[in-house]
Amino acid sequence: MPEGRQTLPDHPDRLELVNMEISDLGYKVIAQYVVLGPYDFVTTIEAPENRDMRSGMSKLRRLRRWVWG
C-alpha cells in the first residue's frame, strides 16, 4: 500500500475526504500536520467525550483509513 505522501499528489482531495469521515462521526478536526518519520500526517481531533473517540477510532480503523503504531 503506498504511503500517504506518495498518493497525495494524485489525490489532493484525500485529506478532505478523511476530514469528512471524521466530521461524519461527530468529531472536529483541530489541526493537521505533515511530518517526517514513520507517519506521514498527524491529525488532532476533538470529540465530545473520550468514550466517543474510542468508538469512532475503532470505526475508522475497520475502514482501514488509519495506520496505528
Backbone as a chain_set.jsonl record, in Angstrom:
{"seq": "MPEGRQTLPDHPDRLELVNMEISDLGYKVIAQYVVLGPYDFVTTIEAPENRDMRSGMSKLRRLRRWVWG", "coords": {"N": [[0.848, -1.178, 0.0], [0.677, 2.166, -0.934], [2.356, 4.958, 0.595], [0.89, 7.736, 2.377], [1.962, 10.277, 1.66], [2.867, 9.74, -0.867], [0.607, 9.235, -2.371], [-0.867, 11.561, -2.248], [-0.248, 13.677, -4.198], [-1.526, 12.685, -6.515], [-4.105, 12.431, -5.622], [-5.343, 14.895, -4.411], [-7.584, 15.571, -2.987], [-7.796, 13.824, -0.933], [-7.166, 14.354, 1.821], [-9.274, 16.014, 2.472], [-11.41, 14.232, 2.195], [-10.864, 12.442, 4.266], [-11.183, 14.196, 6.399], [-13.928, 14.678, 6.154], [-14.954, 12.138, 6.766], [-14.232, 11.993, 9.437], [-15.699, 14.14, 10.455], [-18.281, 13.231, 9.909], [-18.565, 11.366, 11.898], [-19.052, 12.931, 13.996], [-17.002, 14.393, 15.098], [-14.441, 16.928, 15.494], [-11.981, 18.299, 13.435], [-9.059, 19.568, 14.574], [-6.419, 20.289, 13.922], [-3.976, 19.65, 11.32], [-0.993, 18.074, 10.341], [1.879, 17.676, 8.289], [4.391, 15.362, 8.612], [7.749, 14.177, 9.326], [9.196, 10.93, 9.371], [7.923, 7.81, 10.713], [5.208, 8.217, 10.281], [3.048, 9.875, 8.004], [1.215, 11.926, 8.257], [-0.229, 13.854, 10.905], [-3.115, 14.147, 12.72], [-5.082, 16.174, 14.707], [-7.826, 15.634, 16.702], [-11.023, 16.468, 17.984], [-13.386, 15.251, 20.248], [-16.701, 14.905, 21.664], [-16.737, 13.318, 24.026], [-14.429, 11.115, 25.728], [-15.049, 8.372, 25.471], [-16.528, 8.405, 23.145], [-14.58, 9.009, 21.276], [-12.943, 6.708, 21.364], [-14.721, 4.8, 20.314], [-15.271, 5.852, 17.752], [-12.71, 5.88, 16.564], [-12.26, 3.187, 16.402], [-14.143, 2.512, 14.47], [-13.132, 3.931, 12.22], [-10.708, 2.633, 11.984], [-11.508, 0.064, 11.221], [-12.331, 0.648, 8.661], [-9.952, 0.833, 7.475], [-8.566, 3.219, 7.161], [-6.626, 4.326, 8.649], [-3.382, 4.101, 10.067], [-1.947, 2.475, 12.734], [0.47, 2.848, 15.279]], "CA": [[0.0, 0.0, 0.0], [1.508, 3.371, -0.983], [2.279, 5.855, 1.736], [0.034, 8.903, 2.153], [2.635, 11.362, 0.952], [3.032, 9.335, -2.256], [-0.683, 9.265, -3.063], [-1.475, 12.884, -2.173], [-0.203, 14.443, -5.451], [-2.52, 12.163, -7.462], [-5.429, 12.52, -5.0], [-5.248, 16.006, -3.45], [-8.807, 15.661, -2.184], [-7.766, 12.759, 0.076], [-7.256, 14.905, 3.176], [-10.648, 16.498, 2.671], [-12.266, 13.057, 2.39], [-10.609, 11.968, 5.631], [-11.833, 15.16, 7.294], [-15.379, 14.449, 6.087], [-15.226, 10.917, 7.527], [-14.116, 12.358, 10.85], [-16.847, 15.003, 10.743], [-19.489, 12.389, 9.886], [-18.627, 10.676, 13.185], [-19.392, 13.918, 15.009], [-15.782, 14.943, 15.668], [-13.949, 18.15, 14.876], [-10.548, 18.316, 13.148], [-8.465, 20.767, 15.162], [-5.22, 20.629, 13.162], [-3.331, 18.572, 10.578], [0.407, 18.368, 10.085], [2.699, 16.743, 7.536], [5.549, 15.131, 9.477], [8.781, 13.243, 8.891], [9.285, 9.761, 10.236], [7.102, 6.662, 10.339], [3.857, 8.636, 9.915], [3.054, 10.971, 7.031], [0.359, 13.007, 8.725], [-0.768, 13.795, 12.259], [-4.365, 14.897, 12.791], [-5.598, 16.383, 16.055], [-9.279, 15.534, 16.611], [-11.751, 16.706, 19.23], [-14.659, 14.533, 20.368], [-17.432, 15.347, 22.852], [-16.364, 12.502, 25.184], [-13.371, 10.142, 25.435], [-15.628, 7.104, 25.007], [-16.913, 8.62, 21.753], [-13.356, 8.943, 20.48], [-12.548, 5.294, 21.25], [-15.66, 4.14, 19.421], [-15.075, 6.361, 16.39], [-11.425, 5.439, 16.032], [-12.452, 1.773, 16.036], [-14.863, 2.507, 13.187], [-12.2, 4.341, 11.169], [-9.703, 1.583, 11.816], [-12.123, -1.011, 10.435], [-12.359, 1.106, 7.273], [-8.547, 0.814, 7.041], [-8.15, 4.56, 6.773], [-5.606, 4.798, 9.56], [-2.334, 3.168, 10.474], [-1.661, 2.666, 14.163], [1.804, 2.421, 15.67]], "C": [[0.893, 1.241, 0.0], [1.313, 4.232, 0.259], [1.474, 7.092, 1.363], [0.699, 9.999, 1.362], [2.851, 11.028, -0.518], [1.728, 9.444, -3.029], [-1.297, 10.659, -3.116], [-1.374, 13.688, -3.477], [-1.241, 13.981, -6.481], [-3.943, 12.304, -6.942], [-5.431, 13.641, -3.958], [-6.485, 16.168, -2.57], [-8.829, 14.642, -1.043], [-7.895, 13.292, 1.5], [-8.658, 15.412, 3.464], [-11.62, 15.338, 2.896], [-12.095, 12.485, 3.796], [-11.298, 12.893, 6.627], [-13.345, 14.989, 7.301], [-15.761, 13.193, 6.86], [-15.203, 11.206, 9.023], [-15.322, 13.185, 11.269], [-18.15, 14.204, 10.795], [-19.659, 11.616, 11.195], [-18.954, 11.641, 14.327], [-18.19, 14.548, 15.69], [-15.375, 16.192, 14.906], [-12.442, 18.022, 14.659], [-10.003, 19.643, 13.652], [-7.261, 21.228, 14.347], [-4.728, 19.399, 12.406], [-1.92, 19.019, 10.232], [1.013, 17.282, 9.211], [3.988, 16.608, 8.343], [6.547, 14.179, 8.82], [8.814, 12.076, 9.859], [8.32, 8.687, 9.796], [5.674, 7.019, 9.931], [3.945, 9.819, 8.975], [2.291, 12.181, 7.532], [-0.038, 12.766, 10.176], [-2.007, 14.684, 12.263], [-4.805, 14.966, 14.244], [-7.108, 16.496, 15.951], [-9.888, 15.781, 17.984], [-13.077, 15.961, 19.169], [-15.362, 15.009, 21.631], [-17.001, 14.612, 24.126], [-15.264, 11.519, 24.782], [-13.939, 8.837, 24.9], [-16.094, 7.221, 23.557], [-15.701, 8.495, 20.834], [-12.918, 7.494, 20.292], [-13.433, 4.569, 20.252], [-15.429, 4.559, 17.973], [-13.769, 5.915, 15.779], [-11.488, 3.96, 15.661], [-13.158, 1.667, 14.695], [-13.93, 2.886, 12.042], [-11.139, 3.281, 10.918], [-10.252, 0.423, 10.992], [-12.21, -0.636, 8.96], [-10.967, 1.145, 6.657], [-8.072, 2.171, 6.538], [-6.94, 5.028, 7.574], [-4.589, 3.707, 9.818], [-1.977, 3.488, 11.906], [-0.266, 2.145, 14.455], [1.772, 1.512, 16.86]], "O": [[1.778, 1.358, 0.848], [0.251, 4.229, 0.882], [1.383, 7.456, 0.191], [0.078, 10.596, 0.483], [3.003, 11.934, -1.337], [1.745, 9.721, -4.228], [-2.165, 10.914, -3.952], [-2.352, 14.341, -3.84], [-1.773, 14.797, -7.233], [-4.891, 12.299, -7.727], [-5.51, 13.372, -2.759], [-6.434, 16.827, -1.531], [-9.785, 14.605, -0.268], [-8.65, 12.741, 2.301], [-9.168, 15.255, 4.573], [-12.546, 15.45, 3.699], [-13.07, 12.092, 4.436], [-11.92, 12.433, 7.584], [-13.978, 15.138, 8.346], [-16.787, 13.18, 7.541], [-16.048, 10.722, 9.775], [-15.9, 12.949, 12.33], [-19.016, 14.472, 11.628], [-20.777, 11.251, 11.558], [-19.113, 11.227, 15.475], [-18.33, 15.169, 16.744], [-15.888, 16.478, 13.825], [-11.708, 17.677, 15.584], [-10.431, 20.71, 13.212], [-7.097, 22.424, 14.106], [-5.013, 18.263, 12.785], [-1.68, 20.173, 9.88], [0.698, 16.103, 9.371], [4.604, 17.607, 8.715], [6.212, 13.467, 7.873], [8.494, 12.229, 11.038], [7.93, 8.647, 8.629], [4.995, 6.209, 9.299], [4.818, 10.674, 9.127], [2.669, 13.322, 7.266], [-0.166, 11.625, 10.618], [-1.945, 15.843, 11.854], [-4.89, 13.946, 14.927], [-7.625, 17.336, 15.215], [-9.346, 15.363, 19.007], [-13.797, 16.028, 18.173], [-14.709, 15.467, 22.569], [-16.91, 15.223, 25.191], [-15.179, 11.131, 23.617], [-13.377, 8.253, 23.974], [-16.059, 6.238, 22.817], [-15.797, 7.935, 19.742], [-12.562, 7.093, 19.184], [-12.937, 3.8, 19.428], [-15.395, 3.717, 17.075], [-13.72, 5.601, 14.589], [-10.838, 3.532, 14.708], [-12.808, 0.82, 13.873], [-13.936, 2.23, 11.0], [-10.724, 3.059, 9.781], [-9.542, -0.138, 10.157], [-12.168, -1.513, 8.097], [-10.809, 1.449, 5.475], [-7.275, 2.255, 5.604], [-6.3, 6.016, 7.214], [-4.917, 2.521, 9.786], [-1.731, 4.644, 12.251], [0.132, 1.105, 13.929], [2.821, 1.059, 17.319]]}, "num_chains": 1, "name": "protein.A"}
